Amino acid sequence: RRRRQDAKEDEQKGTGYRYFGAAKQLPGVKELFDKPAARTVRRTRHAMNKQIDADYYGFRDEEDGVLLREEEEAEKEMVAAAVMDWEAKEAQREEDQRRTRGGRGGGGGDDDDAEDAHQFVAHVPLPDQKDIEGMVLQKKKKDLLAKYASAELMAQEAEAKQMLNAGRGEDA
């Protein structure tokens, strides 16, 4: 029985020689009978990409309906929260408008006057674009004069302006 097994191994290896007993353990012969290690081949990027289908990208997630129900519930919650937030802001805005109208119209309770004092808004006329440009130009001129003109020159200029203004006042 042992000989049959050895003969089968030799035939499988394709060698024309037969090795018996301890001869199989000799260094050069031993390698002939060792089976080659299973070679693990790393998958290439192309091979991995071939395995990817539409499920990987989530294209068919809506088919079972579970995701759609989850999204619908989440959307309802988000809409409800947004509506509540908007209603709160709208109520606050209406309350502020009511207070400002009540403060201008006069009349009202004593505690309303105390609240109106905290909510008072002063309406001041704002300068237009031309006025703003003029103010910026004056500021730049003043900065340049301060940078390059001496104190003596500035004093002479102030004196000249004073004399010009005084002359205008007498003529008028």
Phi, psi and chi 1 to 4 in degrees:
 res  aa     phi    psi   chi1   chi2   chi3   chi4
   1 ARG       -  -40.5 -166.4 -170.7 -132.9 -148.6
   2 ARG   -66.1  -37.3  179.9   99.6  171.9  135.6
   3 ARG   -68.4  -36.6  -73.6 -175.3 -173.1  167.6
   4 ARG   -63.7  -40.6  -80.1 -169.6 -136.6  144.6
   5 GLN   -65.6  -43.0 -163.0  172.9   22.5      -
   6 ASP   -63.6  -38.9  -69.4  -19.1      -      -
   7 ALA   -66.5  -39.4      -      -      -      -
   8 LYS   -64.1  -40.0  -75.0 -177.9 -175.4  176.3
   9 GLU   -62.9  -42.0  -74.2 -179.9    9.1      -
  10 ASP   -64.9  -40.9  -71.6  -19.0      -      -
  11 GLU   -66.6  -37.0  -72.3  174.7   15.8      -
  12 GLN   -66.9  -35.9  -71.7  173.4   -5.1      -
  13 LYS   -72.6  -23.7  -62.3  -66.4  176.8 -175.7
  14 GLY    82.4   12.0      -      -      -      -
  15 THR   -83.4  149.8   60.3      -      -      -
  16 GLY   -85.0   -3.5      -      -      -      -
  17 TYR  -104.9  151.8  -58.6  100.8      -      -
  18 ARG  -117.5  134.9  -68.2 -174.4 -177.4  167.6
  19 TYR  -117.1  133.4  -63.6   95.7      -      -
  20 PHE  -120.4  147.9  -61.7   98.7      -      -
  21 GLY    57.5 -127.5      -      -      -      -
  22 ALA   -71.6  -15.9      -      -      -      -
  23 ALA   -65.2  -25.0      -      -      -      -
  24 LYS   -68.9  -18.4  -70.3 -176.9  179.6 -179.9
  25 GLN   -91.7   -0.8  -58.5  -58.1  -39.9      -
  26 LEU   -65.2  148.2  -67.4  171.8      -      -
  27 PRO   -55.5  -47.6  -21.1   26.9      -      -
  28 GLY   -73.3  -30.4      -      -      -      -
  29 VAL   -80.5  -33.6  176.3      -      -      -
  30 LYS   -58.7  -39.5 -166.6  174.4 -173.7 -178.2
  31 GLU   -66.8  -29.1  -76.4   83.8   29.0      -
  32 LEU   -64.4  -34.4  -68.3  175.0      -      -
  33 PHE   -90.3  -16.9  -68.9  104.9      -      -
  34 ASP   -68.4  133.1  -72.2  -17.6      -      -
  35 LYS   -78.0  140.1  -66.2 -177.3 -179.5  176.9
  36 PRO   -65.7  143.1   18.0  -24.4      -      -
  37 ALA   -63.5  144.1      -      -      -      -
  38 ALA   -63.2  122.7      -      -      -      -
  39 ARG   -84.0  121.6 -164.9  172.7  135.1 -150.1
  40 THR   -91.9  119.1   57.2      -      -      -
  41 VAL   -97.2  127.9  178.2      -      -      -
  42 ARG   -72.9  138.5  -71.7 -178.0   51.2  126.0
  43 ARG   -75.9  139.5  -66.5 -169.6  -41.6 -176.0
  44 THR   -82.0  165.9   62.6      -      -      -
  45 ARG   -61.1  -37.8 -172.9  174.4  -58.7 -119.7
  46 HIS   -63.8  -43.3  176.1   69.4      -      -
  47 ALA   -64.8  -38.0      -      -      -      -
  48 MET   -68.4  -39.7  -72.3 -171.8  -81.0      -
  49 ASN   -68.3  -26.2  -74.1  -23.0      -      -
  50 LYS   -66.8  -26.1  -78.8  173.8   54.1  176.7
  51 GLN   -81.3  -14.5  -60.9  -64.2  -37.3      -
  52 ILE   -78.5  131.4  -64.9  174.7      -      -
  53 ASP  -126.3 -169.0   58.3   -4.1      -      -
  54 ALA   -64.3  -28.2      -      -      -      -
  55 ASP   -63.8  -34.6  -71.4  -28.0      -      -
  56 TYR   -59.5  -41.8  176.5   81.3      -      -
  57 TYR   -85.1   -4.8  -66.2  105.8      -      -
  58 GLY    80.7   23.5      -      -      -      -
  59 PHE   -72.0  -25.7  -70.6  136.2      -      -
  60 ARG  -108.6   22.6  -70.1 -175.1  -95.4 -173.1
  61 ASP   -67.8  -28.0  -73.3  -14.6      -      -
  62 GLU   -81.7  -10.6  -65.6   90.4   14.4      -
  63 GLU   -64.0  -36.7  -71.8  179.5   -0.7      -
  64 ASP   -83.3  -14.4   61.0   -3.1      -      -
  65 GLY    88.0  -12.3      -      -      -      -
  66 VAL   -65.6  -47.2  173.4      -      -      -
  67 LEU   -64.2  -38.7 -175.5   60.5      -      -
  68 LEU   -62.4  -41.6  -67.8  175.8      -      -
  69 ARG   -64.5  -42.8  -75.9 -167.7  -59.4  -89.8
  70 GLU   -62.1  -44.8  -62.8  -90.7  -22.4      -
  71 GLU   -65.0  -38.5  -74.6  179.5   -9.8      -
  72 GLU   -63.8  -43.4 -164.4  173.3  -51.3      -
  73 GLU   -63.7  -44.8  -69.6  172.4   12.4      -
  74 ALA   -64.0  -39.5      -      -      -      -
  75 GLU   -65.2  -40.8 -174.7  177.6   -0.9      -
  76 LYS   -61.4  -42.0  -75.8  179.7 -176.9  176.7
  77 GLU   -64.2  -42.4  -69.9  174.6    7.3      -
  78 MET   -66.5  -40.3  -70.1  172.3   54.6      -
  79 VAL   -65.4  -42.9  167.3      -      -      -
  80 ALA   -62.2  -41.5      -      -      -      -
  81 ALA   -65.5  -40.3      -      -      -      -
  82 ALA   -66.6  -38.9      -      -      -      -
  83 VAL   -65.7  -42.8  166.4      -      -      -
  84 MET   -63.0  -41.9  -72.9  176.4   55.0      -
  85 ASP   -63.1  -45.0 -173.5   39.3      -      -
  86 TRP   -62.9  -42.9  178.8   82.0      -      -
  87 GLU   -62.7  -39.5  -73.1  174.5  -12.1      -
  88 ALA   -65.0  -44.0      -      -      -      -
  89 LYS   -65.4  -40.0  -73.5 -179.2 -179.2  178.0
  90 GLU   -64.2  -41.9 -171.5   68.1   17.4      -
  91 ALA   -64.0  -41.0      -      -      -      -
  92 GLN   -64.1  -42.4 -179.6   64.9   34.3      -
  93 ARG   -64.0  -43.5 -173.8 -179.0   64.5   78.9
  94 GLU   -64.0  -38.3  -71.6  174.4    2.4      -
  95 GLU   -64.3  -42.3  180.0   66.9   23.6      -
  96 ASP   -64.2  -41.0  -69.8  -15.4      -      -
  97 GLN   -65.1  -41.0  -76.2 -179.7   -7.9      -
  98 ARG   -63.0  -40.6 -173.4 -173.6   58.7   78.1
  99 ARG   -65.8  -43.4  -74.8 -177.5 -176.8  169.1
 100 THR   -68.3  -37.3   55.7      -      -      -
 101 ARG   -66.6  -41.5  -77.1 -172.0 -148.4  131.1
 102 GLY   -65.6  -35.1      -      -      -      -
 103 GLY   -69.7  -35.4      -      -      -      -
 104 ARG   -76.9  -37.3  -79.2 -169.7 -132.2  151.4
 105 GLY   -72.8  -16.8      -      -      -      -
 106 GLY    80.1  176.0      -      -      -      -
 107 GLY    69.5  162.4      -      -      -      -
 108 GLY   128.2  170.5      -      -      -      -
 109 GLY   -75.5  168.4      -      -      -      -
 110 ASP   -66.8  -39.4  -65.9  -28.2      -      -
 111 ASP   -73.5  -21.6   45.4   -3.3      -      -
 112 ASP   -68.0  -37.2  -78.6  -19.6      -      -
 113 ASP   -63.5  -37.8  -68.1  -23.2      -      -
 114 ALA   -66.5  -39.1      -      -      -      -
 115 GLU   -70.1  -38.1  -72.2 -179.6   18.8      -
 116 ASP   -66.1  -29.6  -73.8  -20.0      -      -
 117 ALA   -64.1  -35.5      -      -      -      -
 118 HIS   -77.7  -26.3  -65.7  -71.9      -      -
 119 GLN   -97.1    6.1  -65.6  -67.6  -33.6      -
 120 PHE   -62.9  131.0  177.2   73.5      -      -
 121 VAL  -119.6  122.1  177.0      -      -      -
 122 ALA   -86.7  126.0      -      -      -      -
 123 HIS   -97.6  109.9  -63.6  -76.4      -      -
 124 VAL  -112.6  137.2 -179.1      -      -      -
 125 PRO   -66.2  129.7   20.1  -28.8      -      -
 126 LEU   -92.6  145.6  -63.8  174.9      -      -
 127 PRO   -70.0  149.2   22.4  -30.0      -      -
 128 ASP   -84.8 -179.0   60.6  -10.2      -      -
 129 GLN   -61.9  -39.3 -172.4   67.0   25.4      -
 130 LYS   -64.7  -40.6 -168.1  172.6 -177.1  179.4
 131 ASP   -64.9  -40.8  -66.9  -22.4      -      -
 132 ILE   -64.0  -43.7  -67.6  172.9      -      -
 133 GLU   -62.4  -39.1  -71.1  172.5   -1.7      -
 134 GLY   -63.6  -42.3      -      -      -      -
 135 MET   -64.9  -40.1  -72.9 -173.0  -92.2      -
 136 VAL   -63.9  -41.9  168.6      -      -      -
 137 LEU   -62.4  -43.6 -173.9   62.4      -      -
 138 GLN   -60.6  -42.0  -71.4  -66.5  -27.3      -
 139 LYS   -64.2  -41.9  173.0   73.1  171.9  152.4
 140 LYS   -65.9  -41.5  -74.8 -177.1  178.8 -179.8
 141 LYS   -60.9  -43.6  -76.7 -178.8 -178.9  178.5
 142 LYS   -63.0  -42.6 -178.8 -179.4  173.0 -174.1
 143 ASP   -64.5  -41.7  -69.8  -16.9      -      -
 144 LEU   -65.4  -42.1  -76.6  171.8      -      -
 145 LEU   -62.7  -40.6  -81.4  175.0      -      -
 146 ALA   -65.7  -30.9      -      -      -      -
 147 LYS   -79.1  -42.6 -176.2  175.3 -178.8 -179.9
 148 TYR  -106.1  -20.8  -66.1  112.0      -      -
 149 ALA   -92.4  147.8      -      -      -      -
 150 SER   -82.0  166.8   64.6      -      -      -
 151 ALA   -65.1  -35.2      -      -      -      -
 152 GLU   -65.3  -44.1 -176.4  177.8  -43.9      -
 153 LEU   -63.8  -39.2 -175.3   62.1      -      -
 154 MET   -64.1  -39.9  -61.8  -86.5  -75.4      -
 155 ALA   -65.4  -40.2      -      -      -      -
 156 GLN   -64.7  -40.3  -72.0  175.9   -4.1      -
 157 GLU   -64.7  -42.4 -177.4 -176.4   -9.9      -
 158 ALA   -63.4  -39.0      -      -      -      -
 159 GLU   -65.2  -41.0 -175.7  178.8  -26.2      -
 160 ALA   -65.4  -43.0      -      -      -      -
 161 LYS   -62.1  -39.1  -77.2 -176.3 -178.3  179.0
 162 GLN   -65.4  -40.6 -172.0  177.5   22.5      -
 163 MET   -66.9  -38.6  -68.7  171.5   76.6      -
 164 LEU   -65.2  -42.7  -75.0  173.5      -      -
 165 ASN   -67.2  -36.4  -73.0  -20.9      -      -
 166 ALA   -68.8  -37.6      -      -      -      -
 167 GLY   -66.7  -37.0      -      -      -      -
 168 ARG   -68.0  -36.2  -73.6 -176.4 -172.0  163.6
 169 GLY   -67.8  -33.9      -      -      -      -
 170 GLU   -75.0  -36.1  -68.3  173.4    1.0      -
 171 ASP   -70.8  -35.0  -68.0  -22.2      -      -
 172 ALA   -79.7      -      -      -      -      -
